[in-house]
Amino acid sequence: MSPGFRTLLFKEVLRFWKVAFQTIAAPVLTTVLYLVVFSHALAGRVEAYPGVSYVQFLLVGLVMMAMLQNAFANSSSSIIQSKVTGNIVFILLAPMTHRDLFAAYLLASVVRAVAVGAGVLACVALFIPLPLPHPGWLLAFTAVGAGLLGVMGILAGIGSDKFDQLAAFQNFTVTPLTFLAGVFYSVATLPPAWQVFSYLNPFFYAVDGFRFAFFGQSDVSPWRSLAIATAALGALSFTALRLLARGTKLRH
């Protein structure tokens, strides 16, 4: 790892950590409020998996949703801010390869995602106990899910020239895909047409595999979920690396 990579990674982590009240505490609070509202409305009426309460089912989905959204927000906001303010030129002039840039933005996004997810679990751990029979799957889907959205954030930051363009991508792509990834329901309960739509959504596999780590139950095999999510991560990573290598929309 080059000194430039380590410096950029430190800068990216420090960037969100200095305003942790906004970047970590606020998403944790929002997620806990989702949990309170939806669990109060639907607890006792819905059983997604045998032996698993709806509150437990919902909590795990919300944790992954929060991690996905914040991983995207971290990398995308950093790149668009650098482009708008013009300081992206100093990052590009530093002695770093495009792989260093990619890895630093990606790892910082994963760190923020993990911080938010851990914060949500810490807030409710005393009230909603969760089993964890498969910690290995927890680590795998945390890394792949947060990585997938971190890379998507890099692509969105590269492709956007203004904040409103980035906001449009987040509001009309990332948010709908996360909400329709089985966070609030089991895909098995949907009509066949909606099930097909869910199976085309790579976010669903991150959420579903993450749940398997806690409950040992899921709508599809965790191996299948990991393979599809990893393939999506690989395809997006390849695209992002190509764009960074060319300096697309970064070098004017």
N, C-alpha and C positions, 0 to 999 in steps of 0.2 A: 504494500500500500504506500503510495507516494505521500510526501508531506502535504501536497496540495489537497489530496483527497481527505486526509485527516483534518486539515484546517477547514475545508468546506463543510465536512460533516459536523464538526464542532460548531461552526457558525449556524448551520441549519437547525441543529438541536437547540442551541442557545436562542435562536430567533423565536421559536414558539415557547420555550421555557420561560423567557423573560416576561411573557404575557400569559402565564399559565392560567390565570383567572379567566381569561377569554378563550384560550385554546384547549384547555383541559377541563377546568371546573365547569364552564358553561355547557359543553357537550354532556358531561356527566349528569348535571342537573336536568337537562332536557330529556335524557334517556330515562332517568328515574321517574320523571313526571309521566312519560309515556307508559312506563310500567304501572304506576299507580292508577292512572285513568283506565287503561285497557284491562288490567287485572280486576279492577273493581267492577267493570261493566260485564266481563265475560267469565270471571272465575266461577266455577261450579256449573257452567253451562257448556263448556267445551273441554273435551279430552282428546288431545292430538295423538298421544301415544298411551298405550296401556300402562297404568301405574305411575304416570308422570302428570303432575298437576299442570293446569294451564299457566299458572304463574311461573313455574319453573321453565316450561317450554318457551314462554314469551321472554323471560329474562335472558336466556341464552341467545335467542334471536336478536334481541335488542342490543346486546353486547357486541355481537358481530356487526350489526348495522352501524353502530356508532364507530367501530374501528374502521369499517370500510369508508364511511363518509369523511372521517378525519384524516385518514391516509391520503385520500384524494385532495382534500383541502390543503394539506401541508405542502405537497410538492407543487400543485398548480398555483397556489397563491404566491409562493416564493418566486417562481419563475416569472409570473406576470408582473409582480412588483418590480423585479429587477429590470424587466424590459421597459416598463412604463417610466421608471425613474432614470433609466439609462445606465445603471451600474452593472448591467450584465456584461458590459465590455471588459470590466476589470476581472470578472470571473473567467471570461474566455481567454484573457491574456495571461492568466496564471499558468504555471508549468504543470498542467494536468491534461490527461487524455480525455476523450469523450467517455471512456469507460469510467474514469474517476468521477466525472460529473454525474453520470447516470447512477453510480453506486451511492454517492453521497446523498443525492436527493432521495433516492429510494430508501436507504437505510434510515434517514431522518424521518421519513413518513411512517415507516414501520415502528420506530420508537414512539412517535406521537400516538399512533393507533393503539399500541400496547398500553401506554400510560392511560389513555381514556378507558379502554376496556377494563384494566385493573382497577381504575377508580370506581367504575360502576359496580363491579363485583364487591369491592371493599365496602361500599355504601350499604349494600343489601345482604351481605353475607350472614349477618346475625339473624336476619328475618326470613331469608329464603335459602335453606340449605340445599346445596347441589352436590350430587355424587360426581365423581370423576374417575370412572373405571379405565379410561384410555387417555392418559396424559400425553402420550406420543402423538395421537391424532390432534390433540389440542394445539401442540406446538406446530405441527405441520400445517393445519388450516389457518392458524393465526398468521404464520409467515406467508403462506400463499395468498390468503385473502387480502391482507394488508399490502402485500407486494403488488398484487393485481391492480388495486386502486391507486397505489403510489405511482405505478407506471402510467396508468391512465391519466393521473394528474400531471405527470411530466408531459405527456402528449397534448393534453388540453392547454397547458401553459405555453408550450411551443406554438401551438396552432392559433392561440388567441392573441390579438393585438390590443384589446381593451378589456377592462374589467367586466363590462356588460356582456361581451362575447363569452367570457369564461363563466359568468353567472348563468347565461342561457344554457351552456353545455351542462352545468351542474343541475339546473332546475329541470331540464327536459330530458336528460339522459341518466345521470347518476342517481338522482333522488328517486325517479320512478322505478329504476331497475333494483334499487335496494329495497324499496317498499314492496315490490312484487317478487321478492326472492324467498318468500315463505317465512318471513320474519314473524308475522302475526297468525299464521295458519299452516297446517300441513298441506302440502301440495296434493296429497292423496284424496283430500276432501273436495277438490275442485272438479268442475266439469271437464270432460276430456279435452276440449279445445284449449282451455286455460292451462291444463296440465302440459300440453305441447308447448305453449308459450313459455311456461316456467322452465321446462327442460332446455330451452334455447337460451336461457338467461344464465351466463356464467356465474353471476353473483349467487344464484340459488345453490350451486354446488359448494361454495364457501360456507354458506349458512348451514346447509344440511350436514356437511361433514363436521362442522364445528359442534353441532348438536350431538352427533354420534359420540364425540369424545366424552360428553357428560352423561348421556343416557344409554349408550350402547344400542340405540335405535335411530333409524333415519329412513327417509323416503326412498333413497337409492343407496347402493353400496358405497361405503367410504372410499374404497379403491377407485371406483368409477368417478366419484366426485373429485378426488385428488388428481386423477389423470386429466379430467376435463379442465379443472381450474388451473392446473400447471401448464397445460397446453395453451390456454388463453394467455397466461402470464408470459410464456415463452414467445408467443406471436407478438404481443404488444411490446415486449422488451426488445425484440429484434427490430421492430419499427422505430422505437424510440432511439436505439443506438445508432441506427442509420441516419436519422434526422439530426442527432447531436454531432455525428461525425461530419456531416455536410454543413452544419451550422444553419440549417433551414430556419428562416424567420428569426434567427438570433444575430447573425452577422449582416449588417446592412451596408 
